[in-house]
């Protein structure tokens, strides 16, 4: 059986990912990006659990959102580094 995902752990993981990528002085637009993805993940977890979806599928779906977040974060940091944002 797959252990249930804890929403607080997801939030911590995503905030730590942003901090590792951009340092403690995360620009406001990236803070907003982080918060938006955290909300998406938490909403997805609640919705899927309410619908009785198996925890392994919940985990897979969360992983897809976190991967999407990481890509958006890297893209945003690249634009910042290139002076395009």
C-alpha positions in Angstrom: 0.0 0.0 0.0 1.2 3.5 -0.8 1.5 5.9 2.1 -0.8 8.9 1.8 0.7 12.2 0.7 0.8 14.8 3.4 -0.2 18.3 2.2 2.2 20.0 4.6 5.1 18.0 3.1 4.2 18.9 -0.4 4.1 22.6 0.5 7.5 22.4 2.2 9.0 20.4 -0.7 7.9 22.9 -3.3 9.1 25.9 -1.3 12.4 24.2 -0.7 12.7 23.5 -4.5 12.2 27.2 -5.2 14.7 28.2 -2.6 17.3 25.8 -3.9 16.8 27.1 -7.5 16.7 30.8 -6.7 18.1 31.3 -3.3 16.4 32.9 -0.3 15.7 36.1 -2.3 13.1 34.6 -4.5 11.6 37.3 -6.8 7.9 38.1 -6.2 6.8 36.6 -9.5 8.5 33.3 -8.6 6.9 33.3 -5.2 3.5 33.7 -6.9 4.4 30.8 -9.2 5.3 28.7 -6.2 2.1 29.5 -4.4 0.0 28.8 -7.5 1.5 25.4 -7.9 1.1 24.6 -4.3 -2.6 25.4 -4.5 -2.9 23.3 -7.6 -1.3 20.3 -5.9 -3.3 20.6 -2.7 -6.6 21.0 -4.6 -5.7 18.0 -6.8 -4.9 15.8 -3.8 -8.2 16.8 -2.1 -10.3 16.3 -5.2 -8.8 12.9 -6.1 -9.1 11.6 -2.5 -12.7 12.8 -2.3 -13.4 10.9 -5.5 -11.8 7.7 -4.0 -8.8 7.6 -6.4 -6.1 5.2 -5.4 -3.2 6.8 -3.6 -0.7 5.6 -6.2 -2.5 7.5 -8.9 -2.7 10.5 -6.6 1.1 10.4 -6.2 1.6 10.0 -9.9 -0.6 13.1 -10.6 1.2 15.1 -7.9 4.6 14.2 -9.5 3.4 15.5 -12.8 2.4 18.8 -11.3 5.7 19.1 -9.4 7.6 18.4 -12.6 5.6 21.1 -14.4 6.4 23.5 -11.6 10.1 22.7 -11.8 10.1 23.3 -15.6 8.3 26.7 -15.2 10.7 27.7 -12.4 13.7 26.9 -14.5 12.2 28.7 -17.5 11.5 31.8 -15.3 15.0 31.7 -13.8 16.5 31.4 -17.3 14.6 34.5 -18.5 15.7 36.4 -15.4 19.3 35.5 -16.0 19.1 36.5 -19.6 17.5 39.8 -18.6 14.2 39.1 -20.3 12.1 39.5 -17.2 
